[in-house]
Amino acid sequence: MIYFSELKGKKVVTEDMIQVGILEDLIFSASENPSITKIVVKNKDDIRLTIPVVFLSKINNYIYLKKDFRTTNLAEDELFILKNILDKQIIDLQGNKVVRVNDIAIQNKGGFYIAGVDIGVLGLLRWFKLEKTFRKISSKINFKPVSQFLSWADIQPLELVHGQVKLKKEEQRLEKMRPEDLADYLEKTNLTSVKKILNILDEKFAANVVGNLNVNYQSSLFKLFTPDKAARIIASIDPDDAVDLLLILTEKKRNQVLNYLSEKKYKELMHLMRLSNTPIGNLILPEFIAVYSDDLVGEILKKIRKGTTDFSFLQHVYVVNKQNELIGVANLHELIMQSFQTPIYRFMIQNVVVVHLTTPGEIALKKILKYKLSALPVINNDKQIVGLVTIVDLINAFNKG
């Protein structure tokens, strides 16, 4: 058994000791038996060579290649260890939880293939060449470090091959996870993969997962769902949340979804949609701070000091991506407790509770009360924040009505 940390950066030479470069990554087939198929070597000109493993001669102090080695391209069902697996989150199907990969264990007898992943502290120490030192120290204090190893059969990689989910019986164990944990995991992959994973779950559980996804994923998913699939999800979630999701759809798609609902559910949701007496647009407070996810706390505090002197209300900082889509939120107390050099993505909350320009005022007020908030961000069809709606303004509006 060898570890990827022991191979990365190793010199790659031919059998007659001509240096080719250093090993940068390994490529494997994304299957139930993930064999190592190619190695990625970076040469002195920073050019990456992809070399089939059949040209690998032996591994000791160096990685030896046959003299007549050739390069090739990545196949459709292949992934990179470093790029797609290492330091990424995976689902531990046995333990029903999300964990992080610290190292990759490679079986090197009878070929090369991934045996599993190391998720423990020893995997981390191995990268810094401190594992042996740590073991010596721990033996002196009568502490025996235990390796935390997961076999390949008990994990589901986060990165999926071109959106294709490799379905296995073990994936049914996803339903043993908490919906919010699975939602957090799914938000880090692509929409096609999210849709495919939701399709293998019990629909009631899938509805709970959808309810815990951030608004960007919710709205995008509902545009991808077929009307009957969307209707089944809509029927399983909180009616107020269902109305909010329906109202972000085009009128044509919304009517298609409504037609698949039972008569009872249809009447309930139509009643809620007709309730709105207070247009959200008339209540928007344009006083908010939006920053990028990689902005540092020190920079954000300077922005707050400079840009909010005239604000009547400020409790949160909202986080956007480069397309200005809302992706997170942090409260001011959490912000000032951080080091100035900490990027906000490290501590922001990803599951932002929002309302849309189309959200009925009554539902906005119910959301504020349900989540015990004083204000909610309002987003447009491009998922960009346009302002806030406060509990005070909503209550005042209803009193006037």
C-alpha positions as CSV (number, residue, x, y, z in Angstrom):
1,M,0.0,0.0,0.0
2,I,1.3,3.4,-0.9
3,Y,-0.2,6.9,-0.4
4,F,-0.6,9.6,-2.9
5,S,1.2,12.1,-0.6
6,E,4.3,9.8,-0.9
7,L,4.2,10.0,-4.7
8,K,3.3,13.6,-5.5
9,G,6.4,15.7,-6.3
10,K,8.5,12.5,-6.8
11,K,11.0,12.7,-9.8
12,V,9.9,10.8,-12.9
13,V,12.7,9.4,-15.0
14,T,13.1,6.9,-17.8
15,E,14.8,3.6,-17.2
16,D,18.1,5.1,-18.5
17,M,17.8,7.9,-15.9
18,I,16.7,10.7,-18.3
19,Q,14.6,13.1,-16.2
20,V,11.0,13.6,-17.5
21,G,9.7,15.8,-14.7
22,I,7.9,15.5,-11.4
23,L,4.6,13.6,-10.7
24,E,1.8,16.1,-10.3
25,D,-1.3,14.0,-10.3
26,L,-2.8,10.5,-11.0
27,I,-5.8,9.7,-13.2
28,F,-8.2,6.9,-12.4
29,S,-11.2,5.3,-13.8
30,A,-14.4,6.4,-12.0
31,S,-15.8,3.0,-11.3
32,E,-16.4,0.5,-8.5
33,N,-12.9,-0.7,-9.1
34,P,-11.0,2.6,-9.6
35,S,-7.8,1.5,-11.3
36,I,-5.0,4.1,-11.8
37,T,-4.9,4.5,-15.6
38,K,-2.5,7.4,-16.2
39,I,0.0,9.6,-14.5
40,V,0.4,13.4,-14.9
41,V,4.0,14.6,-15.1
42,K,5.0,18.3,-15.1
43,N,8.2,18.8,-17.0
44,K,10.8,21.6,-16.6
45,D,8.9,23.8,-19.1
46,D,5.7,23.5,-16.9
47,I,4.1,21.4,-19.6
48,R,1.9,18.6,-18.3
49,L,2.3,15.2,-19.8
50,T,-0.4,12.5,-19.5
51,I,1.2,9.1,-19.6
52,P,-0.6,5.8,-19.5
53,V,0.3,3.6,-16.5
54,V,1.3,0.8,-18.8
55,F,4.5,2.7,-19.4
56,L,5.3,2.7,-15.6
57,S,8.2,0.5,-14.9
58,K,8.8,0.7,-11.1
59,I,8.6,3.0,-8.1
60,N,11.2,3.4,-5.4
61,N,13.3,6.6,-4.9
62,Y,12.1,7.7,-8.4
63,I,9.2,6.8,-10.6
64,Y,10.6,5.0,-13.6
65,L,9.1,5.0,-17.1
66,K,9.9,2.8,-20.0
67,K,12.1,4.5,-22.6
68,D,9.5,4.3,-25.3
69,F,6.7,5.9,-23.3
70,R,3.9,7.9,-25.1
71,T,1.4,10.5,-24.0
72,T,-2.3,10.4,-24.3
73,N,-5.5,12.3,-23.4
74,L,-8.1,12.0,-20.6
75,A,-10.9,9.5,-21.3
76,E,-14.5,10.3,-20.7
77,D,-14.9,8.2,-17.5
78,E,-11.7,9.3,-15.8
79,L,-11.0,11.7,-12.9
80,F,-7.9,13.2,-11.3
81,I,-6.9,12.3,-7.7
82,L,-5.6,15.7,-6.8
83,K,-8.1,17.8,-8.7
84,N,-11.3,15.8,-8.1
85,I,-10.9,13.9,-4.8
86,L,-8.1,15.1,-2.6
87,D,-9.0,17.7,0.0
88,K,-12.6,17.5,-1.2
89,Q,-15.7,16.5,0.7
90,I,-17.1,13.1,0.3
91,I,-20.1,11.2,1.7
92,D,-19.2,8.5,4.1
93,L,-22.0,6.1,3.3
94,Q,-21.2,3.8,6.2
95,G,-21.2,6.6,8.8
96,N,-23.9,8.7,7.0
97,K,-21.9,11.9,7.2
98,V,-19.8,14.3,5.1
99,V,-16.0,14.1,5.6
100,R,-12.9,15.6,4.0
101,V,-10.2,13.6,2.2
102,N,-6.7,14.1,3.6
103,D,-4.9,11.4,1.6
104,I,-5.5,8.6,-1.0
105,A,-4.4,5.0,-0.3
106,I,-3.3,3.2,-3.5
107,Q,-3.0,-0.6,-3.7
108,N,0.1,-1.4,-5.7
109,K,0.0,-5.2,-5.9
110,G,-1.4,-6.7,-9.1
111,G,-1.8,-3.3,-10.7
112,F,-2.5,0.1,-9.2
113,Y,-6.0,1.1,-7.9
114,I,-7.5,3.3,-5.3
115,A,-8.1,1.2,-2.1
116,G,-9.7,4.0,-0.1
117,V,-9.2,7.4,1.5
118,D,-7.6,8.6,4.7
119,I,-9.8,11.1,6.5
120,G,-7.8,11.3,9.8
121,V,-5.0,13.5,11.2
122,L,-2.3,11.0,10.1
123,G,-3.3,11.6,6.4
124,L,-2.7,15.4,7.0
125,L,0.6,14.9,8.8
126,R,1.8,12.6,6.0
127,W,1.8,15.6,3.6
128,F,4.2,17.5,5.9
129,K,6.4,14.5,6.4
130,L,5.5,14.6,10.1
131,E,3.8,11.2,10.5
132,K,6.9,9.3,11.9
133,T,7.7,12.2,14.2
134,F,4.2,12.3,15.5
135,R,4.1,8.5,16.1
136,K,7.4,8.7,18.1
137,I,6.0,11.5,20.3
138,S,2.6,9.8,20.8
139,S,4.4,6.6,21.8
140,K,6.2,8.5,24.6
141,I,2.9,9.8,26.0
142,N,1.3,6.4,25.7
143,F,-1.1,7.5,22.9
144,K,-1.6,5.3,19.9
145,P,-2.8,7.2,16.8
146,V,-5.4,5.4,14.8
147,S,-5.7,5.8,11.1
148,Q,-9.2,6.8,9.9
149,F,-9.6,5.0,6.7
150,L,-12.6,4.6,4.4
151,S,-12.6,1.9,1.7
152,W,-13.7,3.0,-1.8
153,A,-16.9,0.9,-1.5
154,D,-18.1,3.1,1.4
155,I,-17.7,6.5,-0.1
156,Q,-19.4,8.6,-2.8
157,P,-17.0,11.1,-4.4
158,L,-18.3,14.7,-4.6
159,E,-17.0,15.2,-8.2
160,L,-19.0,13.1,-10.6
161,V,-18.0,12.2,-14.1
162,H,-19.5,14.8,-16.4
163,G,-22.6,14.9,-14.3
164,Q,-23.1,11.1,-14.5
165,V,-24.0,9.6,-11.2
166,K,-22.7,6.0,-10.9
167,L,-25.6,4.5,-9.0
168,K,-24.9,1.8,-6.4
169,K,-27.1,0.1,-3.8
170,E,-25.1,1.9,-1.1
171,E,-26.3,5.3,-2.3
172,Q,-29.7,4.5,-0.7
173,R,-27.9,5.1,2.6
174,L,-27.9,8.7,1.7
175,E,-31.4,8.8,3.1
176,K,-30.0,8.2,6.6
177,M,-28.2,11.6,6.5
178,R,-29.8,14.7,7.8
179,P,-31.5,16.6,4.9
180,E,-29.5,19.8,5.7
181,D,-26.2,17.9,5.6
182,L,-27.0,16.3,2.3
183,A,-28.1,19.7,0.9
184,D,-24.9,21.3,2.0
185,Y,-22.9,18.5,0.2
186,L,-25.0,18.8,-3.0
187,E,-24.5,22.5,-3.3
188,K,-20.9,21.9,-4.0
189,T,-21.5,19.9,-7.2
190,N,-23.3,20.6,-10.4
191,L,-27.0,20.9,-11.0
192,T,-27.2,17.8,-13.3
193,S,-25.6,15.7,-10.5
194,V,-28.0,17.2,-7.9
195,K,-31.0,16.3,-10.0
196,K,-29.8,12.7,-10.6
197,I,-29.1,12.2,-6.9
198,L,-32.5,13.6,-5.9
199,N,-34.1,11.1,-8.4
200,I,-32.8,8.1,-6.4
201,L,-34.1,9.4,-3.1
202,D,-37.6,8.9,-1.6
203,E,-39.6,11.9,-2.8
204,K,-40.5,13.0,0.7
205,F,-36.9,13.0,1.7
206,A,-35.9,14.6,-1.5
207,A,-38.4,17.4,-0.8
208,N,-36.7,18.0,2.6
209,V,-33.4,18.2,0.9
210,V,-34.7,20.7,-1.7
211,G,-36.1,22.8,1.1
212,N,-32.6,23.0,2.7
213,L,-30.9,24.0,-0.6
214,N,-30.0,27.7,-1.1
215,V,-32.2,29.8,-3.2
216,N,-29.9,29.7,-6.3
217,Y,-30.2,25.9,-6.4
218,Q,-33.9,25.8,-5.6
219,S,-34.9,28.1,-8.4
220,S,-32.5,26.5,-10.9
221,L,-33.6,23.0,-10.0
222,F,-37.3,23.8,-10.4
223,K,-36.6,25.1,-13.9
224,L,-35.0,21.8,-14.7
225,F,-37.6,19.6,-13.2
226,T,-40.4,18.2,-15.4
227,P,-43.8,19.7,-14.3
228,D,-44.9,16.4,-12.7
229,K,-41.6,16.0,-10.8
230,A,-41.9,19.7,-9.6
231,A,-45.5,19.1,-8.6
232,R,-44.6,16.1,-6.4
233,I,-41.9,18.2,-4.6
234,I,-44.2,21.2,-4.3
235,A,-46.9,18.9,-2.7
236,S,-44.4,17.7,-0.1
237,I,-43.0,21.0,1.2
238,D,-44.3,23.8,3.4
239,P,-47.2,25.6,1.5
240,D,-45.6,29.0,2.0
241,D,-42.3,27.9,0.6
242,A,-44.2,26.1,-2.2
243,V,-45.9,29.4,-3.2
244,D,-42.6,31.2,-3.2
245,L,-41.1,28.7,-5.5
246,L,-44.1,28.6,-7.8
247,L,-44.0,32.4,-8.2
248,I,-40.4,32.4,-9.5
249,L,-41.4,30.1,-12.4
250,T,-42.8,31.5,-15.7
251,E,-46.5,31.6,-15.8
252,K,-46.6,28.8,-18.4
253,K,-44.4,26.5,-16.3
254,R,-46.3,27.4,-13.1
255,N,-49.6,26.5,-14.7
256,Q,-48.2,23.2,-15.9
257,V,-47.0,22.3,-12.4
258,L,-50.3,23.3,-10.8
259,N,-52.2,21.0,-13.2
260,Y,-50.4,18.0,-11.7
261,L,-51.4,18.8,-8.2
262,S,-54.4,17.2,-6.4
263,E,-57.5,19.3,-6.2
264,K,-57.0,19.9,-2.5
265,K,-53.4,21.1,-2.8
266,Y,-54.2,23.1,-5.9
267,K,-57.0,25.1,-4.0
268,E,-54.7,25.6,-1.0
269,L,-51.8,27.0,-3.0
270,M,-54.1,29.2,-5.3
271,H,-55.7,30.6,-2.2
272,L,-52.2,31.6,-0.8
273,M,-51.2,33.1,-4.1
274,R,-54.3,35.3,-4.2
275,L,-53.7,36.5,-0.7
276,S,-51.1,39.1,-1.5
277,N,-52.2,42.7,-0.6
278,T,-48.8,44.1,-0.1
279,P,-46.4,44.2,-3.1
280,I,-42.8,43.5,-1.8
281,G,-41.4,46.1,-4.3
282,N,-43.0,49.0,-2.4
283,L,-41.3,47.9,0.8
284,I,-37.7,47.4,-0.3
285,L,-35.1,49.1,1.8
286,P,-32.1,49.7,-0.5
287,E,-29.6,49.9,2.4
288,F,-27.4,46.8,2.4
289,I,-23.8,45.8,2.1
290,A,-22.7,43.1,-0.5
291,V,-19.2,41.8,-0.7
292,Y,-17.4,39.0,-2.6
293,S,-16.8,35.6,-1.0
294,D,-13.0,36.1,-1.0
295,D,-13.1,39.6,0.5
296,L,-11.1,39.8,3.8
297,V,-12.8,40.8,7.1
298,G,-10.5,43.9,7.4
299,E,-11.5,45.1,3.9
300,I,-15.2,44.5,4.7
301,L,-15.0,46.5,8.0
302,K,-13.5,49.4,6.1
303,K,-16.3,49.2,3.5
304,I,-18.9,49.2,6.3
305,R,-17.3,52.3,7.9
306,K,-17.2,54.2,4.7
307,G,-20.5,53.2,3.1
308,T,-23.1,52.9,5.8
309,T,-23.0,56.2,7.7
310,D,-26.5,57.1,6.4
311,F,-28.0,53.6,6.9
312,S,-31.0,53.3,9.2
313,F,-30.6,49.5,9.5
314,L,-27.6,47.2,9.3
315,Q,-27.4,43.7,10.9
316,H,-25.9,41.5,8.2
317,V,-23.4,41.5,5.4
318,Y,-24.4,39.7,2.2
319,V,-22.0,37.7,0.1
320,V,-22.2,37.5,-3.7
321,N,-20.2,35.7,-6.4
322,K,-18.6,37.3,-9.5
323,Q,-22.0,37.3,-11.2
324,N,-23.4,39.2,-8.2
325,E,-25.7,36.3,-7.3
326,L,-26.4,36.0,-3.6
327,I,-24.6,33.0,-2.1
328,G,-24.2,33.7,1.6
329,V,-24.7,35.9,4.6
330,A,-22.9,36.8,7.9
331,N,-24.1,38.8,10.9
332,L,-22.0,41.7,12.2
333,H,-21.1,40.0,15.5
334,E,-19.7,37.0,13.7
335,L,-17.8,39.4,11.4
336,I,-16.1,41.4,14.1
337,M,-15.0,38.3,16.0
338,Q,-12.9,37.1,13.1
339,S,-9.2,37.9,12.2
340,F,-8.8,40.8,9.7
341,Q,-7.1,38.3,7.3
342,T,-10.0,35.8,7.2
343,P,-12.0,35.6,4.0
344,I,-15.7,35.8,4.6
345,Y,-16.5,32.5,2.8
346,R,-14.8,30.7,5.7
347,F,-17.7,31.6,8.1
348,M,-20.6,32.8,6.0
349,I,-24.0,31.0,6.2
350,Q,-24.7,29.5,2.7
351,N,-28.4,28.7,3.2
352,V,-29.7,32.2,3.0
353,V,-33.4,32.7,3.7
354,V,-34.7,35.1,1.0
355,V,-37.9,36.5,-0.6
356,H,-38.4,37.3,-4.2
357,L,-39.9,40.4,-5.9
358,T,-42.9,38.1,-6.5
359,T,-43.3,36.9,-2.9
360,P,-46.6,37.9,-1.4
361,G,-46.2,40.2,1.6
362,E,-48.0,37.7,3.9
363,I,-45.5,35.0,3.1
364,A,-42.6,37.3,3.6
365,L,-43.9,38.1,7.1
366,K,-44.4,34.4,7.8
367,K,-40.8,33.7,6.8
368,I,-39.5,36.4,9.0
369,L,-41.5,35.1,12.0
370,K,-40.6,31.5,11.2
371,Y,-36.9,32.1,11.1
372,K,-36.9,34.7,13.9
373,L,-35.3,37.4,11.7
374,S,-35.7,41.1,11.6
375,A,-35.2,41.5,7.8
376,L,-34.9,39.4,4.7
377,P,-33.0,40.0,1.5
378,V,-35.1,40.5,-1.7
379,I,-33.7,38.9,-4.9
380,N,-34.6,39.4,-8.5
381,N,-34.9,36.7,-11.3
382,D,-31.1,36.8,-11.7
383,K,-30.7,35.9,-8.0
384,Q,-29.2,39.3,-7.3
385,I,-30.0,41.1,-4.1
386,V,-32.0,44.3,-4.7
387,G,-32.7,45.3,-1.1
388,L,-34.2,44.2,2.2
389,V,-37.6,44.0,3.6
390,T,-37.9,44.5,7.4
391,I,-40.4,43.1,9.8
392,V,-41.3,46.7,10.9
393,D,-42.1,47.8,7.3
394,L,-44.2,44.6,6.7
395,I,-46.2,45.0,9.9
396,N,-46.8,48.7,9.2
397,A,-47.9,47.9,5.7
398,F,-50.5,45.4,7.0
399,N,-51.7,47.8,9.6
400,K,-52.3,50.5,7.0
401,G,-54.1,47.9,4.8
